[in-house]
């Protein structure tokens, strides 16, 4: 599920061809969202440790 969202965002960026600053903003926003998702997943559901490892690669 995580990789599908990443691919969709990349396709939209390529089609729209945004400025470099907008690309950096989207990248950092995605990184922050990913870190929050990993933290919630680690704290809330520790039994899904294998899924967290795959998403971090």
Secondary structure as a PSIPRED ss2 file (coil, helix, strand):
# PSIPRED VFORMAT (PSIPRED V4.0)

   1 X C   1.000  0.000  0.000
   2 X H   0.000  1.000  0.000
   3 X H   0.000  1.000  0.000
   4 X H   0.000  1.000  0.000
   5 X H   0.000  1.000  0.000
   6 X H   0.000  1.000  0.000
   7 X H   0.000  1.000  0.000
   8 X H   0.000  1.000  0.000
   9 X H   0.000  1.000  0.000
  10 X H   0.000  1.000  0.000
  11 X H   0.000  1.000  0.000
  12 X H   0.000  1.000  0.000
  13 X H   0.000  1.000  0.000
  14 X H   0.000  1.000  0.000
  15 X H   0.000  1.000  0.000
  16 X H   0.000  1.000  0.000
  17 X C   1.000  0.000  0.000
  18 X C   1.000  0.000  0.000
  19 X C   1.000  0.000  0.000
  20 X H   0.000  1.000  0.000
  21 X H   0.000  1.000  0.000
  22 X H   0.000  1.000  0.000
  23 X H   0.000  1.000  0.000
  24 X H   0.000  1.000  0.000
  25 X H   0.000  1.000  0.000
  26 X H   0.000  1.000  0.000
  27 X H   0.000  1.000  0.000
  28 X H   0.000  1.000  0.000
  29 X H   0.000  1.000  0.000
  30 X H   0.000  1.000  0.000
  31 X H   0.000  1.000  0.000
  32 X H   0.000  1.000  0.000
  33 X H   0.000  1.000  0.000
  34 X H   0.000  1.000  0.000
  35 X H   0.000  1.000  0.000
  36 X H   0.000  1.000  0.000
  37 X H   0.000  1.000  0.000
  38 X H   0.000  1.000  0.000
  39 X H   0.000  1.000  0.000
  40 X H   0.000  1.000  0.000
  41 X H   0.000  1.000  0.000
  42 X H   0.000  1.000  0.000
  43 X H   0.000  1.000  0.000
  44 X H   0.000  1.000  0.000
  45 X C   1.000  0.000  0.000
  46 X H   0.000  1.000  0.000
  47 X H   0.000  1.000  0.000
  48 X H   0.000  1.000  0.000
  49 X H   0.000  1.000  0.000
  50 X H   0.000  1.000  0.000
  51 X H   0.000  1.000  0.000
  52 X H   0.000  1.000  0.000
  53 X H   0.000  1.000  0.000
  54 X H   0.000  1.000  0.000
  55 X H   0.000  1.000  0.000
  56 X H   0.000  1.000  0.000
  57 X C   1.000  0.000  0.000
